[in-house]
């Protein structure tokens, strides 16, 4: 499940915090951060590669480059994360957005 979204506009990054609250190990196949115009932020590959195995009860963080995509909290549309069997969405502002 997507636990949190955090923006660091000075560094042009966003962090998406994901927790496996299920009963089995999950494989995250995709994570997407999209602005109100449908543009996707670029996943920072140094943060980890997909697919990503997330053991039950564990957390992970995916970092995105939001340059020219998410320039303010109002530009965020949706965050999505997919596993082999399921998906989760977050249509809320980032933790540090008013």
HELIX and SHEET records of a PDB file:
HELIX    1   1 UNK A   45  UNK A   47  5                                   3    
HELIX    2   2 UNK A   73  UNK A   75  5                                   3    
SHEET    1   A 4 UNK A   2  UNK A   8  0                                        
SHEET    2   A 4 UNK A  13  UNK A  19 -1                                        
SHEET    3   A 4 UNK A  59  UNK A  65 -1                                        
SHEET    4   A 4 UNK A  42  UNK A  43 -1                                        
SHEET    1   B 4 UNK A  52  UNK A  54  0                                        
SHEET    2   B 4 UNK A  26  UNK A  35 -1                                        
SHEET    3   B 4 UNK A  76  UNK A  83 -1                                        
SHEET    4   B 4 UNK A  87  UNK A  90 -1                                        
END                                                                             
